């Protein structure tokens, strides 16, 4: 099932730097399911290519992994590189 991406939510997520802020943002946008949460976090990170070595990972674990990746903030460097044309 494809998730329709809310660009305003994506922009709000890009301003978050803690788990509490991310969770609060999803609550404000009335997003409670893990699948759309994961899709929005991936979009906020600029759609990096992701893969999970174990195909049986459940959606809650997938969300926790993507949230951890998001909170590291490394995706912000890719955004800066893109802006710099590198």
Long-range contacts (C-beta under 8 A, 24 or more apart in sequence): 1-35, 3-35, 3-36, 3-39, 3-40, 5-39, 5-40, 5-43, 6-40, 9-40, 10-40, 10-43, 10-44, 13-40, 13-41, 13-44, 13-70, 14-44, 17-71, 17-73, 18-71, 19-67, 19-71, 22-67, 22-70, 22-71, 34-59, 34-60, 34-62, 34-63, 35-59, 37-63, 37-67, 38-62, 38-63, 38-66, 41-66, 41-67, 41-70, 42-66, 44-70, 44-75, 45-69, 45-70, 45-75, 45-78, 46-75, 46-78, 46-79, 46-82, 48-75, 48-78
